[in-house]
């Protein structure tokens, strides 16, 4: 946290001064009990009767101002630091390679950025303030107690260190349970994310009760772990009270003897006793807050574990300047663990040509396409961009040259304009042009606000075909050097597909076009078709050549051709 805190030194200085004023006022109030007892109640001094009430009011005013300033300043520091950590965490996670997100539950990542950060937020913006303030108060009360009677202070405070050993045990147990609680919290967030993202399937399969039972199981376990934590945390406070009672009993006995022997005035004893009793109030608060701060420590460990991770796919240093005119796969192999997705693929893609990849599901077509924007890296072999290994290129300059439409269409809860121009500067004229070329202008222009219409989350107010056309418009808006369509026309009607075919004919001379499709009407536009089977290219050629020479293509064509 050190680098985050350096910019707040003036606020820390003001908060420290305010805390000193607060603690000093509290300690002095405990000290004033001696002159109140000895000067007013016993000596009946009228001057003290006038002076001391005014002083008490002044001290409470200083105490109140000090507490307010210290709390507000440290809260601001805490809130701002947590904001920066949250920004950094999301930025760091977004920098991970695509494969990382395939191996992690979305709910777990959401929990790290929301729930874990919330625990740290409470610790930094609230708990640190309390611990700092109460620690200074504790020092002030101890000082008053020692000043009034060093011997009694020894008897009253000697038991405090003895409490540290069991409290340390409780703290370790709390931290362990906090880890388990936060992990189960992630499970619940993931379960809810799955439920709300798959509501169509849940409703269609009448599986509401099934999902509820799975959630209830996780929720019950979450409660069980949390109750264990509550039991352990709440032991600390009664324990401190019991330890305090021993100290109080000891002080009363020894203090009473000293008053009887004339070694201590009633005012001194009252001031000492007040300071001693007040000592246990901040001790109890610190003890309780300490357990809550352990939860924040457990959360911070999870967050720093994430921040210490590094993406496997690293950006190169070479920034692309000229347009990309050629891609070449050379003996490309790609493994997902033990699964071989691609096995020795060699393929050349050129600007001005449309290349189609066909084959059965699971043959490696989408894996091949995912290598171009480096969603994955080759296990062996090479992917050359303008003759340079793709790993040498700066990722941003590469991906800005690529327009990609996958089988899964992503629509954000924002305007049509923002969805089409996603991640780029908005040019309304270019947005409209892209929508027209994608065959989407007709339904968009009919919307209440046109291209300024706000779409629902996941595009729920659009049909499947409309979402797909919007995704194609997004790819075209980028004016890409490389256009990748992975089953991008599978949900389109004949009219919309005809518009897309026209757009592809127009854009193909401008870029490298890679099409993965099962529909012959799209494939027949390709300059060259490659058949991918079990990760290998088994045939290639034009559509007519493959119909004449490839039994595999004819088998696929029976499923591709319309009835």
N, C-alpha and C positions, 0 to 999 in steps of 0.2 A: 504493500500500500504506500510505501515511502514516496515513490515518484508522483503519486496522485495528491499527496498532502502538501508538497512544497509550496504550492501557489496560495496556500491559505494561512501563511504565517501571521499576517496582521489580525485575522479573525481569531486564530489560536491565542495570540497575545492578549487580545481584548477579553476572550472567554476565560483565560487564566486569571487575569486581573479581577474579573467579575466573580470568579469562583473563590478567590482569596478574600474578597470583600464579603461574600456570602458566608464562608466558613468562619472568618474572623468575627463577624457579627453574631453568629450562632454561639461561638465559643465565649465571647464576651458576655452574652446574655446569661450563660451558665455561671460565669464568674460573678456577675452582679447579684447573684443570690446571697453571697456573703455580706456585702454592705446592706442589702435589704433586710436580712435577718438581724445582723449585729447593729446596724445604724438606725433602722426605723423601728423594728419590733422590740428590740432589747434596749438600745440607748435612747430611743424615741427622739431622734434628731430631726427637727422640722426642716432644716435646709436640705437634708438628704431626701425628705419626703417630696420636696419640690423638684430637685435635680434628677432623681432616678427615674420617675415616670417619663419625663421628657426624653431622657437618654434612651429608655427602652423603646419609645415610639420611633426615635431616630434610627436605632439599630434595626428594628423590624423593616423600616423603609429601605435602608441600605441592603439588608438581606433580600428583600423582594426584588429590588432593582438588579442586584447581582445575579440572582437566580434567573430572572427573565433574560438578561443579556447573555449569560453563559449558555442557557438552553437554546435560545434562538440562533446564536452564532454556531454552536456545535451541530445543531440540527441542519443548518444550511450547509456546513461542510460535509456532513454525512450524506445528505440528499444529493449534493452535487457529485461527490465521489462515487456514490452508487450509480448515478446516471452515467458517469463516464465508464465505470466497469461494465454496466449493461451494454452500452454502445460498443465497447471493445469486444465483449464476449460475442455479441451477434456478428460483428465484423469478422472476428476470428473464425467463428463457425461457418460463416458464408464463404470463407476462403478455403474450406476443406474440399477435397475432391469429391466427385459425385458418388463414388463407391462408398464413402464414409456414411452418407445418408441412407444408403441401402442396408447398411448393417446396424443402424440405430433407429430406435422408435422415435417418431416425431414427438410423441408426448413426453419422452424423457428429455429431449432437447428443450422443449417448451418449459418444462419444469425447472431446468437449470436456469433459464433466462428470467423466469417469473418468480417461482416459489423460493428457489435458493437465494436469488438476489433480494427478495423481500425479507428473508431472515437476516441477511447482512445489513439491509437498510435499517431494520429495527435496532440492530446492535450498534451501528455506527451513528445513526442520527438521534437515538434516544438513550440506549443503555450506556454508551461511553460517557455521555453527558452526566448521567446519574452517578456512575462509578467515580468519575473525576471529582464531581462536587462532593459526594459523600466521603470520599477518601480524605479530602482536605478538612471536612467537618470532623472526621475521626481524629485527625492529627490535632485539630484545635481542642477537642474535648479531652484528649489524652494530656495535652499540655496543661489545661486547667486543672485536671485531676492531679497530675504530678506536682504542680505548683502549690496546690492547697495541702497535699499530704503525700510525700513520696512513698512512705511506708504503706499507707492504705492503697496507694496506686499499685504497688507491687502485689498486694494480696488480691486486689480487684482484677488485675490484668494478667496475672500469671497463668490463669486457666485458658486464656484465649489461644496461645500457641498450641495447647494440647488438643484443641478442636480441629486443628488443621489436618491431622491424619485421617480421621473418618470423613471429613469433608472432601479430601482429595479422592477417596474411594468413591464417594457419591458422584463426584465430577466425572471421573472416568466412565462410570456406568451411564451417566446422562449422555455423554458424547457418543458412546457406542449405540445407544438407543436412538439418538438423533440421526445417525447415519442410516439406521434401518428405517426410521420413519420417513426420511426424505426419499429413500429408494422406493418405498411403498407409495409415497405421494406421486412419484414419477409413474408408477404402474397405473394409478387411478387416472392421471392425466392422459396417459396413452390409451387406456380403455375408453375414456370419454371421446377422445379424438377418433378412435376407430368407429365408435357408435355413430357419431354425427356425420362422419365422412362416408358411411355405408348405409345410410338410412333407407335408400331405395331397396337394397337387398334385404334389409331387416324387415321392412314392411311386406315385400313380395313373398318372403318365406315365413311370415307370421312368427318371427323369432324374437319378439319383444321380451317375452318372459325369459327366454334363454339368455339374452344379453343382460337383462336385469339381474338374473341369478349370478352371472359371472361378475358383474359389478358389485353386487352385495357381498360376495366372497372377498374381494379385494378390500372393500370398505370395512368389513368386519375385522380383517387382519390389521388394517390401518388403525382402527380404534383400539385393538388389543395392544399394539406396540405403543401407541400414544399414552394409554393408561399406565403402562409400565413406567414410562417416562415421568408421568405425573406423580406416581407413588414415590419414585426415587427423588425427584426434585423437592417434593413437599416434606421429606424427612429432614432436610437441612434446616428449615426454619424452626420446627419444634426442638431440634437438637441444640441450636444456638440459644433458644430460650432456656432450655434446661441448664446449659453451661453458664448462662448469665445468672440464673437463680443461685447457683453455687457461689459465684463471685459476689452477688449482692448479700447473701447470707453471711459470708466471710467478712465483708466490709462493715455490715451493721454490727457484728459482734466486736471486731477490733475497734471500730470507730466509737462505739458506745463506751468501751473501756477508756479510750483516750479522752473523751469528753468528761467522764466521771473523774478521771485523774487530773483534769485541768490542762491537758496537753493540747487540746483542740477546742476552738470555740464552736458554738452551735452553727454560726454562720459559715465557718470554714467547712464543717461537716456537711451542711446542707448544699453548699456550692459543689463540694467534691461528689456527693451522692448524685446530684443532678447531672454533673458531667459524666459520671460513671453510667447512670441509667441511659443517658442520651447516646453514649458510645455504642450501645447494643442496637440502637435504631439504625444507624448507617451500616453497622455490621450485618444486620439481617437483610437490609436492602441490597447490599453488595453481594451477599451470599445468594440471594434469589436471582439477581441480575446475572451473576456469574454463571449459573446454570443455563440461563437463556442465551448468554453469550457463547456458551459451548455449542449450542445449536448452530449459531452463526459460524463458529469455527468449522464445524462439520460441513456446513454448506459451502464455506469458502474453499475448503479442501477439494470439494467436488468441482467447483468453478475453476480453481487454479490447475486442477488435473486436466480440465478441458483446454485451458489457455496454454498449457505446456505441450499439448499435442501439436504436431506439425503435419501439414498435408503431404500425402505421398506424391501427388502430382505437383511438381514445382514449375514455375514459369521460367522460360528462358530469357535472354537479354536482347535478342535480336528483334527490333521493332519493324514490322512490315511497312514498307513505303509504297511499292508498286502493287497493282492489282495481282491477285492470284490467278494464274492461267493454267496451272498443272498440279495435279496430285498424283502420287504413285505409291501404292502398297507393294512392298517387296518382301515376299516370304513371311507374311504377317501371321503371327500366332497370338492368341488371346485366351488366357485361362481365368476362370472364376473359381479359385480354389482348386479342386480336383477336376472340375468340368472344363473341357476344351471347347471353347465357343468357335474359335477360328483356327484352322490348321493349314498354314502355308499358303495363304491367299496372296496372289500377285495380280495387281489390277492398276490400270492407268485411267485417270479422269482428266478431261481437257475442257478448257473454256470453249463455249460454243457448241458443246455436245451434251446430249442427255443420255445418261447411263442408267439402266434399270437393273435392279437386283430382284430376282424371284426365287422362290423355293418354299418348301414346307415350313410351318411354324417350328421355331426352335433350331432352324438351320444356321443361324448366325447373322441374319440380314441386319437386324437392328444393332447388334454388337458392332458390325462393320461401320455403320453410320455413326455410332457414338464415339468412335475413335477420332473422327475428323475434328470435332471441337474439344478433343481431349477430355471427354467425360471419363474415359479410361485410357490407360497407356498400354501399348503392346507388351506382351510378355517376352516376345522376341521378334526379330525382323525389324523392318523400318516403314515409316510413313513419311514420304518426302513431299515437301511443299516448295515448289520452285527449285527442286534439287537439294533443299536443306532439310535436315532432320527436324521433324515437327517439334521435338523437345527443345530445340535451340530458340524457338520463337517466343516472344513475349505474349502471354496468354490473352491479355486484353486486346492487343492488336490483331490476333488471330480470330478470336470469337466475334469481334465487331464485323468481320468480313463474312460471317456465316448466318444464313437464315435457315431455321430448322423447324419443321412441323412434325410432331410425333403423333402416335396413335392416341395418346392421352392429351386432351386439349386443356390448356390452362387459361382461365378467365378470372380476372381480379375484380373485386368490388370497387369499381371506379368507372369513369366515363368510357365510352367507345373510343374516343380520341386517345386517352391515356393507354388503353389496352392495345391499340394498334401501334402507337409510337413508343411502346413500353421500353423504358431505359434510355430513350433518345430524346433530343429536343423536338418539340411538337411543331410540325408544319401542317396546318389544317388542310391546305390544298393537297399536299402529298398523302395525307390520311384518306381524303376522299378518293384520290386516284387509286390508292392501294385497295380500298374497299371495292371500287368498280372492277379492278382487274381480278379481284378474288371472287367476284360474283356476289358480293355481300351488300352492295349499295342499295339494292331495292328494299331489303327488309330493314336496313339501318335508317334510311331516309324516311321510312314510314313510322319510326319510333317517335314518341311525343317530343323529345328534345333533339332528335337527329343524332349527330355524332357526339353531342353533349349529354346524351342519356346515360344515367348511371346504371350499370349492369349489376345484377345480384351476384352474391358470392358463388363461385364455381359456374357462373353463367346459367343459373337455374331458370332465368326468364327467357332463355334461348333454347331452340331445338338443337339436337346433336349436329345436324348439318349446318346450322347457323354458327354454332361454336367453332366448327371446323373451318368454315369460310373466314371467320374472324381471325383464326390462328394463321391462316394462309396470308391474309392481308397484313398481319404483323410481320411475317417473314419477308413479304415483298417490300414493305415500307423501308426495310434496312438497306435496300438496293444491294444485295449481297454479291460477293464474288463467288460464293458457294451456296447453292440452294439445295437443301435436303428435305425430301418429302417422304416420311415414313408412314405409309398407309394413310396419307393425308386426304385422299378422296373417298375413303371407304364408307363414310356416312352421307355422301352427297347424292342428291337426285340427279337425273340425267341432264336437266337444264343447268344446274350449278356446275356439274362436272364439265359440261361443254364450255362454260365460261372459264373454268380453271385450265382446261386444255388450251384454250386460246391464250390465256395468260402465260402458260408454259411455253407455247410457241413463240410468244413475243419476248420472253425474258431469257430463253435458252441461249441466243447468240451473245448475251451480255455476261453470262456466268457459267460456272460448272454446275450442272444439274444432276443430282443423284435421286432416283425415284425407287422406292421400295413399294411394290404394289402387287395385288392379286387380280386386279381387274384389267382385262385385256385392252380396254379402251384407253387406259393410261399408258400401259406398257408399249403399245404399238407406236407411240410417238418417239420411243427411244432410238438413238443412233446405234446403240449396242446393248444387248441383254446378256446378263451373266446369271447362270443358275448356281445357287449356293445350296449345297446339300451336306449336312453334318459337318459344317465348318470348312468345306472345300468347294472351289469352283469346279463343277463337273462339265460345264459346257458354256460356250459364249458365241455370240453372233447376232445378226439382225433377227427380227421376228420370223421373216420368211426362211432364213437359213436354218434356224432352230426347228421350225416346223418340219423341214425336210430332213434334217440330220439327227435330231435329238429325240430319242424316245422319252427321256425324262421331261423335256419341255412339252411334248405332246400329252403326256400324262397330266402335267400341271394345267395345260391349256383346257383340258376337259372340264376342270373345275373353274377355270378363269372365264371361258367363253360363256356368254349368256345363253339361256335355254331358248 
